[in-house]
Amino acid sequence: MHICAVNHWESHIKHFGTYLKLERSLSANSIDAYVRDVEKLAQYISMQNAATSPLTLTPKHLQAFLEYINELGMSAFSQARILSGIKAFYKYLLFEELVEKDPTALMEGPKLGRKLPDTLAYDEIVRLLEAIDLSGAEGARNRAMLEVLYSSGVRVSELVELRLANVYFDIGFLRVTGKGNKERLVPIGRDAMKFLKIYLDEVRVHVPVQQGFESYVFLNRRGKKLTRVMVFIIIKALAAKIGLKKTISPHTFRHSFATHLIEGGADLRAVQEMLGHESITTTEIYTHLDRDYLRQVIQEFHPRS
C-alpha cells in the first residue's frame, strides 16, 4: 500500500480519538470502539492498494467496504455500528473543515429487520456446547465437531470431508479443502483441539469403520462419514434443547466465528484468509499470511482460545 495513504489514515484517526475525548468526553471504551470502526475501513482501503486518504474517500469506496463486511458475515447490528463509527469520523473531519462533503451522508445502514443470517452471541455458543451430553459416544463426537466449527470457521462441507491425515495437533492446524478444490490451513483453538483429541482417542477408535471411510474424522454410528444434513439436525436439536429462538445452521458458527474475531479487533485480511473467501477482494492477489500470524490472531482475538 501507498505509505502516504497509511500515514494519512493513521494521523487522522489519532486526531479523531483525541477529538472524541476532549470534545465529546466519551468513555475510553466508546472511543476505542469508534477508532476501531474507522481502522477497519482503513485496513480495507489498504487491501485495495488504493492511494485513497480519508479526505479523498468517495461514497463508492464506502459502499464497497460495506458490501465487504457484509460478505464476511458480520451481523447487521455490527455493520450498523461500524457505519455509525465511520459517520462520526466524517462529522469530525467536517467539523475540522478537512473535508467539504461527507461521503457517508447518504449511506444507509443495513436494515436491522432484513433477514441476515443469525449470529450467535458468545454465551449462546457456550450454552449450545455445554448442552451436549458427553456421557455417550455421539456427545463426544458432536462436541468435537461444533468446537471445530466455531473455532475455525470451516464450512460444513469442509468439516464432513475432514481427513485424519489433515489434522495437525502438533501445530494446531487443520488442512481443509474448500471451494474449487482449494486447500488451506486453518488454525484451531485450544478447546477444539482438546475435544477433537478426546473424540479421536476415546470414541472413534471403537467405531466399526466401513470400508472406504477409514480416513474421515467424523463418523456416524454405522461407521460411515457424517453427512451435512446430519450436522444440521444435530445443531437444530441442540438449539431446541436450550430453547434458542434463532434459526441456526452450521453456517451460523462460521458467521459467528468471523463476527467475534472482527469485533474483537482481528485483522480483516486474516479473517478472510481463514474463511477461505476468494470472492471478496479481487483487486489484490493475496500473499498468504504466515501460519504463526494466523495462529496468533486466533489466540489473541478468538473467545475460545
N, C-alpha and C positions, 0 to 999 in steps of 0.2 A: 504494500500500500504506500501511497504517497506520504512521505514523512510529514510534510507540511499539513496535510489533511488531519493526520493523527493529532498533531500539536494543536491545530485549530480546535478540534473537539475537546481535547483534554483541558485546555485552559478555559474554554467557555463553560465546560461542565463544572470545573473547580469554582469559578466565579458564581455560577448558578447556586452551588451549595452554600457559599458564603452569603449570598443574597437571601436564600431561604432562612438562614439562621438569623440574620440581622433584621431583614425587613418583615419577615412573616413569623418570626420567632417560633418556628416549628420544632418539634421534638427531634432528637438525634435520629430516632428510628424512622420518622417520616422523611427526614432529609435523605437518609441513606436510600430509602425506597425510591424517592424521586430521582436521585442521582443514578441509581441502578437502571431505572427505566430508560434514561437517556443514553446510558452507556451501552445498552443493548442495541439501540438504534445506531450508535457509533460503530459498534462491532459489525453490524450488518453492512453498513456503508463500506467498511474496510474490506469485508469479504467480497464485495462487488468490485474491489480495486478502483473505487470511484474517488476522484480528487474533489469530492464534494465536502464543503465545510458546512457547519450549521447555518452559515449565512447564505449559502447558495442552494440549500436543500429545497427541492420542489415537492408539490403535492404528489407527483408521480413516484418519487423516491419513497415517500411515506406510505403510499398505497401498496407499493411492492413489499415494503417491510411488514406491513400489517398482514398481507397475504402470507408472507413467510412464517410469521409466528403462529398464524392460524394453521398452516400446514404442518408445523412442528407438533401440533396437538395441544397447544396451550388452551386452557379453559377460557370461555367467553369472559368470565369475571377478570381473569388475569390480563387478557387482551385489553379490556376496557381500562384496567388500572394502568397499564403501560402507556396507553394512549393519553390518559389524563396526566401522567408524569411528563410526557413529551409536550403536551399543550401548556403545562405550567412553565416549561423551559422556554417555549416561544413567547409566552407572556413576559417572561423576564427579559428576553432579547429585545422585545418591542419597548418595554419599559426603559431599557438602557439605550434605546434608539440605535441598536446594532442592526436591526432589520426593519424594513418598511412594511413588508407584508408578512402575515402569519400563514405559513404553508399548512398549518393544522386547522385553519378556520372552518373549512367545510367538511373536515373529516368526521365521519360518524363512527362511533364505537360499534362493536358487534352488538347486534340486538340480543339483549340478555335472554329474551324469550325464545330466540331462534334455537332450533334443536341442534346443538353441537354435541358431540359425544360427551357423555358424563365423565367427569374425572372424579376420582375418589380423594377425599382428604386423607392425610397420613393415618389418622386414628381409625378411619374406616377400613383402611388396608390392614392395620394391625388387628382390628376386630374380626375381619374375614379370616386372616391367617390363624388367629387363635381359636376360631370356631371349629377348626379341623380336629377331628378325634384322632389323636396319634396312637391310640392303642391297637388299631388294626393296620394291616399291610397297606391298604389303599390310602389311609390317612397319611402315612409317612410319604408315600409317593405324591399325593396331592399337595402336601405342604412343600415338598422339594420343588414341585412344578410351579406353584404360584410364587414361591420365593424367587425362583429363577426369572419368571415373567416380570415381576416387579423390579428385580434388582438389575436386569439387563435391558429391559425394553424390547426383547425379541418379539417377532411376530408369532402368532400361534402356529403357523405352518413351519416356522424355523424351530419351534420348541418340539413339535412331534417328530420332526426329522432329525433331531439332535442325535449324534452317534457317540458311543463311549470313547472312541479314539479322539474325539474333538473336545473332550473336557480336560482342561489342563489345570489340575489342582495346584500344582507347584507354583504357577504364576498367577492363578486366579482369573483365568480367561476361558471363554468358550469360543470355538470356531463354528460359525453358523453360515449356512448357505441361504442367501436372500433371493430377492427377485432377480431374474435373468441369470441365475446360477452364480451370482457374485458372492464370493466368500468374504467374510470379515471377522475380525477378532473382537469380541466384546468382553469388557471386564465384568465380573460379577462380585457382589458384596460378600462380606464375611458370613452373614446369616445364610445366604443362599448356598454358599459352599458347604456350610455345616450340615444343612438339611439334605443336600444332594448326596453328600458322603454317607450319611446315615441310611438314606434310601438305597444307595448302591451296595453298601457293605452289609446291611442287615435285612433288606427286604428283597431286592431284585435278585440276589443270589439264590433265593428259594423259589423263584417263579419258574415253572416248567416252560422254557422258551421254545416257541415253534420255529421250525426250520425257515431260514430266510429273515428272521427278525433278531438274530443274535446281537447285531451291532447297535440296536436302538437303545437309547437311555430309558425312555418311559414306555412301559409295557402295561397292557391290561391284564386282568387275572387269567386270561386264556393264553398269555404268552405272545400276543401279537402287539404291534406298536399301537399306541393310543391314537385315536382319531381326533381330528379337530372338533367334531361335534361333541365327542365325549368331554373334551376340555370345557366347552360351552356349558354342558349340562352340569358338570361339577361346580363351576363358578356360580351358575344360576341357583343351584341347590344351597350353596353356602350363603348367598345373598338372602334367600328366603329364610334360612335358619337364623340369621341375625336381624331379620326384619328390615333389610335395607330397601328403601323405596326406589333407588336409582336403577335405571336399566343398564346392566353391566355385561360385559363380554370380555374375552381375553384381551381385546384391543384396549379396553379401559385401563388395563395395567400398563400398557405401552404409553398411552396418553398421560397417565398419572406419573409414570417414570420421567417422561420428558418435562412435564409441568413442574414437578417437585424439584428436579435438578435446576431448571432455568430460574424458578422462583428463589432457589437457594443461592443463586449467583453464578451458576456454572456458565462457561463459555458456550455460546450458541453453536460454534463450529464443532466442539467436542460432542455436544449432544447429537448434532446432526450425524456425525460420523458413527456414533454408537447405534443410532437408529437405522443406519444404512440407507438414509434418504438420499436418493440420487437426484430427484426431480426438482429439489428446491432452488438451488442456485446453479444456473447453467453457465454463468459467465466466468466461472473460475474453475479450473481443473484443480481438485484438491491435492495438496501434498498431504499424504496421510499423516495424521498426528501419531506421535510415537506411543507405544504401549504404556510406558511409565506415566506419561502425561494423562492418558485416559484413565488409568488406574487411580491416579491422584485426584482426578475430577470426581470419580465415584466416591473415594474415601472422604473427600472434603465436603461434597455437596449432597450426597445421597442419604436420605434419612435412615436407611437401614445399614449404614456402614459404620 
